[in-house]
Amino acid sequence: MKAYVFPGQGSQFVGMGKDLYEQHEEAKQLFDKANEILGFNITEIMFNGTDEELKQTKVTQPAIFLHSVAQAAVAKDFAPDMVAGHSLGEFSALVASKVLSFEDGLRLVYKRAMAMQAACEANPSTMAAILGLDDAKVEEVCASIEGEVVVAANYNCPGQLVISGSNKGIEIACEKMKEAGAKRALPLPVGGAFHSPLMKPAEEELAKAIEETTFSQGICPIYQNVDAQPHTDPQEIRQNLIKQLTAPVRWTQSVQQMVADGATHFVECGPGKVLQGLVKKIERTAEVSSAE
């Protein structure tokens, strides 16, 4: 069985999507439509911008979404048995599997980016990658820090967990993780504590937009970040999407569940190969490739 997976923030690069734009009329139409919906020329930034410009959350999120959805739209024999997306990638997965329209998906992603940016500015916070500790130990260290917000945010693969929280909390946590035996505890160059309670204001703003958006019956189950389970019911999918901003991304558990449910081949749709690497670390026997 084939699972299509969609990357999140961090996979962007200058020149992303240009080949799709030049080689496929269908992709070109999506890119042109995106410029129209967003009200600025995102394709110009994607194809010819600087790393700095691409790094702004309000550009990064729609850019990765656009690249991923366009790639799925022109992929040969696109017939997923299941889909999943990492954080932002969940929106790309929902559009590719026909739960959301492209227009609605893009509007929600842009709204999400702006809400997250505002939450970051209102409450300076950060994230760090913890390498070489098991999940339970990381959770235990997070729970031991008093008076600061520190939580497990991204379960990326065994031995790689990203934590999220206040600047002070993450600083303390990194020291404690090293003492507990972590190989590395690396602060990440992000503007905020994504997938933590500090994103509550963004979640509330996005919830309203999600409630007003039409969710349809998709072509296959989507394994969602919040519970790593397959969902087909539009109302359940909507509720899980609302919780996603303050809940951890259970990527390890999602891939394990997809494999348990029969997935043997994971196809990454979007810029980069980050998810292929993570899938291989979670399930060595899985076949991985990029969408063509």
Residue, then its C-alpha position, 0 to 999 in steps of 0.5 A: m500500500k502507498a502512503y503519500v506524506f507532505p513536509g512541514q516548515g523547514s523544507q523550503f529552498v530558493g527555486m522551489g517549485k520552478d520546474l513544476y511551474e515551467q513543465h506543467e500547465e496544471a501546476k502553473q495555474l495553481f501558482d498563479k491562483a495562489n498569487e491572486i488569493l494571497g495578494f502578493n507574488i509568492t511565486e516570485i519569492m519562491f523562484n528568485g527570492t532570498d533565504e531570508e525572505l523565504k524564512q518568514t513564516k507568512v511566506t514559508q508556510p504557503a510556499i511549502f503548501l503550494h509546492s506540495v499540492a502542485q506536486a501531488a496534482v501533477a504526480k503520475d498515478f496519484a492514488p494514495d491508500m492513505v496520507a499524512g502531513h507533518s504539521l503544516g503538511e497536514f493541510s497539503a495532505l487534506v487538499a491532495s486527498k480532496v477533503l479541502s479545496f485548494e483555495d480553502g486550504l491556501r487561505l487556512v494556511y495563510k491565516r495559520a501563518m499570520a496567527m502563528q507569527a502574531a503569537c510569536e511576537a506577543n510571546p517570544s519563545t522557541m524550540a530545541a531538538i533533543l537527539g539521542l534520548d528516548d521519548a519517555k525521558v524527554e517527557e520526564v525532563c520537560a515535566s520536571i521544569e517548574g514555572e516555565v512552559v516546556v513540552a514535547a512538540n514533535y516526535n520526529c523519529p526514535g531518538q529525535l524529539v523537538i521540544s517547545g516552550s518559553n525561552k528560559g524554559i528551553e534553556i533550562a531544558c537543554e542543560k537538563m537533557k544533556e545531563a540526562g544523557a542527550k547526545r545533543a540539545l540544539p536550539l532551533p532557529v524558529g520564531g516561536a514555541f509551535h505545538s505548545p500551549l503558547m500557541k493558544p491565541a493562534e489556535e483560537e483565531l484559526a479555529k474560527a476560520i476552520e469552523e467556517t470552511t467546508f470539509s468534504q469526504g476525502i479519497c482515503p484516510i488521513y493520519q492526523n498529527v494529534d492522535a496518529q490515527p486514520h480519519t475519514d469523518p470530515q467533522e473529526i478531521r476538522q476538530n483534530l486540525i483545530k487542536q493541532l497548533t497546541a498539541p504535539v506532532r506525533w510523526t513517529q506514531s503516525v508512521q508506525q500506525m500507517v505501517a501497521d495498517g499496511a503501508t509499504h511505500f512512502v512517497e514524499c510530496g513537496p520540497g526536500k526529502v526530510l520525511q523520507g529520512l524520518v520514515k527510514k529511521i522509524e521503519r527500516t523496511a519501508e520503501v521511500s521516494s519523492a513524488e514524480 
